[in-house]
Amino acid sequence: MRVDRGRMAAHRDWLNQFKVDTYINTEINAWAWLEAAVLRWLPVIARESDEGIYFLPLRWDYTAIDAVADLSVERFEVARLGAVSRLSQPIYNEITVNYRPARTSPKKWYVGHTITAEPGTLATVFHTTLDDRITGSHLARASQAGPWGVRPHVVDIPQTWDDSTATLVAQLLLQRYAGPKRTVRYQADKEYEAIEPGSAITITDAEIHLSRAVAYVVDVSLEGDSPVLDLILLDHAVHSKRATT
């Protein structure tokens, strides 16, 4: 399997936060194993260049400081193509990650980590404990107080024994699913063709009440001679009362 090591190196520090602790004791197709065992929970998008496969971070924790460009409709750097849409995905606001599998049973887990509204309290059980693996989150609290109520989601990761990996996966899942996400497309000046999918930008568009809003770049394509940016807005709708058209 060919790998674009140059592009992978650009995201090495972020990717190295995730630890895979497992083993393979039979001959197996490497890509098939990655898809089935790791890519189902690792927050990345697989892409292919002329040099080979590489992974782009699927990050929901970007802030303005991570932005590679600051674009504005009012400065005529971009023009919106159509209306803002809602990303089709479920709502989850109580995330549990099970890890450290028991060798004796594939359904038994030595450790689980949950992020919910209040520390030590599973919203789906309403039982206060002293378990520090149940952590609280303002985002989960705001989402559970909204129209969705409590929406639990459980992810099993038998390929890791690492506490920080499980915690990071849970945090990113909560940031992704705790509220609706919005998508929007912009045609940009030619100079922005080099923006990489997987990166963050900030966007200002007064007509839809965006002021340096952080956005995840899903894709960059060409329509004619102009690049088109497909974006997911990372402002959390559970905290926002702004209207869009």
Secondary structure, DSSP 4 states (H G I P E B T S, - for coil): --B-HHHHHHTHHHHTTS-------S---HHHHHHHHTTTTS-EEEEEETTEEEEEE--S---GGGEEEEEETTTTSEEE-S--EE-------EEEEEEEEETTEEEEEEEEEEEESBTTEETTTTEE---TTEEE-HHHHHHHTTTT---EEEEEETT---HHHHHHHHHHHHHHHSS--EEEEEEE-GGGGGPPTT-EEEEEEGGGTEEEEEEEEEEEEEETTEEEEEEEE-S-TTT------
